[in-house]
Amino acid sequence: MKKLHLILFAFAVTFMTTVNAQTADEIIDAYFENTGGLDAWNKVEGLKMTAKINQGGMEIPLEIVQLKSGKQMVKINFQGQIIKQGVYDGESFWSHNFMTRKAEKSDAETTANAKLDLNDFPDPFLNYKEKGYTVELMGTEDFNGTETFKIKLVMEPVTVDGIEEENIVYYFFETENMVPIARQSEVKIGQGKGMISEITYSDYQEAGDLFLPYSMTQGVKGQPGQPITMDSIEINPEVDDSEFTFPVEVETKEGDGNDKKN
């Protein structure tokens, strides 16, 4: 029995030495290698994700498009109506108002902060040093029963009410496959200000030359999140520029029986 204890102790020491020997860069390098390799990641010019979100037992189809040029959008098919959110057309950010269905441009501060995210396509860790970001390995942490490496990513500051604030995101990388299974960050604006936003990732599958998560859950730490399931992920899709264009409202003559259109 004493010999068994010694063997277990030696195994534990070896495991902890291996864990502690890891650096943030080694974990990030392993992540890119395990999900397709840096060459494949650097060739990504765009992503088109066809997915569905579960809202109160009802599945709502949506399409997420992100391009290296910065153009992006989320297209939601809600009861036969197309609603676009978080659209960037190369100059401004805009979204459809869910109540009025009219397109509305974001204010200057929101637009400036949103533009910061454009540097992070297709992944914020890709060439992070060139962006001026820093990373720090915070150690290991149990995340919902999975042993993970917790990495702190410091990005460009965001502006809140005219004041610059730190922009920090914590990623949790599974120690076995070295892929992120969650990210957490502080909510800076809105009703959830001060809360911790949490996104979890799972079901990594092949998408072109990459392996990407086909299941995500978005929400607030400690509360039930909103699951999103990917039906397909297309690498370098062809997307018409008109999809991102801010719609111009067309005025109609009074009494002609037509509604205003977006």
ABEGO torsion letter per residue (X at the ends): XAAAAAAAAAAAAAAAAAAAABBAAAAAAAAAAAAGEAAAAAABABBBBBBBBBBGGBBBBBBBBBBAAGBBBBBBBBGGBBBBBGBBAGABBBBBBAAAGBBBBBBAAAAAAAAAAAAAOABAABGAAAAGBBBBBAEBBBBGGBBBBBBBBBBBBBBBGGBBBBBBBBBBBBAAAGBBABBBBBBABEAABGBBBBBBBBGBBBBEABBBBABBBBEBBGBBBBBBBBABBBBGBBBBAAAABBBBBBBBBBGAGBBBBX
